[in-house]
Amino acid sequence: MKPFSFYLLTDTHYFEQTLGAEGKAFDEYMKREQYFMKESDAIIESVFKKIAEDKETDIVIIPGDLTKNGEKESHTSFIKHLYKLKESGKKIYVITAGHDYNEYSFGYKNDERIVVEGTSFDELYDMYYDFGYSDALEFDKRTHSYITEIVDGVRMLAINCDSFNNPKGAMDDELISWAKVQLDKAKEDGCSVFAICHYPVIPSLPVFDLVGDAKIKQWRKVASFLADNGVELILTGHMHIQSINEYYSEKGNRLIDICTSCLVGSPAKYRKITVDEKSVMKVESIGVDCFDQEYFDKQFGDAIVNRISNALSGGKGIVKLLKKLEKKIYKKATLGALSRLLWIKIDKSLRKKKLTELVGEIGLAIFAGDQPYVEGTPEYDMIFKALKRFSFIIKKFEPKLEKDGIKVNLTEMIINTIGNNKGYSDLNTEFILK
């Protein structure tokens, strides 16, 4: 691949402030939300300003979920930011995703949630024409996927797997056929190709393989198709997580999936990626610095705890009683008390820590990338012992999780989710491309 560099940011979830972000209904909604609505304008303005100041890198790529929930006014304001960035000399390429078209968008005013004007999928082409579509060598009208030559000899395949006319989060056979034609043409023309897609192709974490909406549907089929047709790199978002993963097809071809976090919420990162003349790809993660990281993390940490607490509410009869008991244990239990209940020994440093505190810390660490709870840490030791204690239940449960004949080792999945055991960083790393 020829030398070039670009900025990668995703899930900007821009929200126009005049639509309303205040009152009791808004405050209640934000208790369980990972990212910020009120602060999105300030964050976008700050990050775009920093990118504009870099005179060496002129490419910016944004793979979807540009607005909060498809509000027409959010699109209008976000596009103004894009034009301002473009005027600084940047070439900007976007795809849209599920949060960008919605005919029932909403804001918050006077303590209530209110309906505001939304955006249809068909309107997005004209709205974002100057940010990728106008430079397309080929355009798939059905899905708004396209291919463009981003620099001389390097093409970008923009896969819209979250369009109105394609199954959500999927590359159906029609889209795969269209992409195959583009990849064959690129090969004939002597061009290398990388791809972008809103949904991760490779699950960002092992346990996400069990979560339907956490990765593209039939991800192994899609990953193999891309890898076997000359795509070694794909840039993704959707899961609001910092992760980098590799997958090898049965033919031995590699796909690298670089998934980047939500820009306007913890971990609030974007990336600068550089490919040099020796095809060494350097990945650098950059933090949003207009707010302290603690500010982002508190919002997300509280949301994790509140979402679990909410899940333990409701129900009827014995279910309601059990949920109430679970919620009480969840909110008040210390790890020391739980360890005694499970008959496991844990490190002294954890005994007085509340379960909710640990849940919040693990949740933040998982999405921040480079998960720290590897073998030898007190947290790993405690979780591993707890999993071992429940191994007889886990073994009975695992066969029910099997899909397409692929066996599931739930203990291994969890251990490799809380700790980064891949041998390279999710944040800053290097790969040698073919």
Stockholm file with secondary structure:
# STOCKHOLM 1.0

chainA/1-434         MKPFSFYLLTDTHYFEQTLGAEGKAFDEYMKREQYFMKESDAIIESVFKKIAEDKETDIVIIPGDLTKNGEKESHTSFIKHLYKLKESGKKIYVITAGHDYNEYSFGYKNDERIVVEGTSFDELYDMYYDFGYSDALEFDKRTHSYITEIVDGVRMLAINCDSFNNPKGAMDDELISWAKVQLDKAKEDGCSVFAICHYPVIPSLPVFDLVGDAKIKQWRKVASFLADNGVELILTGHMHIQSINEYYSEKGNRLIDICTSCLVGSPAKYRKITVDEKSVMKVESIGVDCFDQEYFDKQFGDAIVNRISNALSGGKGIVKLLKKLEKKIYKKATLGALSRLLWIKIDKSLRKKKLTELVGEIGLAIFAGDQPYVEGTPEYDMIFKALKRFSFIIKKFEPKLEKDGIKVNLTEMIINTIGNNKGYSDLNTEFILK
#=GR chainA/1-434 SS CCCEEEEECBCCCBCCGGGCBCSHHHHHHHTTCSBCSTTHHHHHHHHHHHHHHCSSCCEEEEESCCBSSCCHHHHHHHHHHHHHHHHTTCEEEEECCGGGCBSSEEEEETTEEEEECCBCGGGHHHHTTTTTGGGCSEEETTTTEEEEEEETTEEEEEECCSCTTSCTTCCCHHHHHHHHHHHHHHHHTTCEEEEEESSCSSCSSGGGGGCGGGSCTTHHHHHHHHHHTTEEEEEECSSCCCEEEEEECTTSCEEEEEECCBTTBTTCEEEEEEECTTCEEEEEEEECCSSCHHHHHHHHHHHHHHHHHHHTSCCCHHHHHHHHHHHHHHHHCBHHHHHHHHTCCCCGGGTTSBHHHHHHHHHHHHHHSSCBCCTTSHHHHHHHHHHHHTHHHHHHHHHHHCBTTBCCCHHHHHHHHHBCCSSSCSSSEEEECC
#=GC SS_cons         CCCEEEEECBCCCBCCGGGCBCSHHHHHHHTTCSBCSTTHHHHHHHHHHHHHHCSSCCEEEEESCCBSSCCHHHHHHHHHHHHHHHHTTCEEEEECCGGGCBSSEEEEETTEEEEECCBCGGGHHHHTTTTTGGGCSEEETTTTEEEEEEETTEEEEEECCSCTTSCTTCCCHHHHHHHHHHHHHHHHTTCEEEEEESSCSSCSSGGGGGCGGGSCTTHHHHHHHHHHTTEEEEEECSSCCCEEEEEECTTSCEEEEEECCBTTBTTCEEEEEEECTTCEEEEEEEECCSSCHHHHHHHHHHHHHHHHHHHTSCCCHHHHHHHHHHHHHHHHCBHHHHHHHHTCCCCGGGTTSBHHHHHHHHHHHHHHSSCBCCTTSHHHHHHHHHHHHTHHHHHHHHHHHCBTTBCCCHHHHHHHHHBCCSSSCSSSEEEECC
//
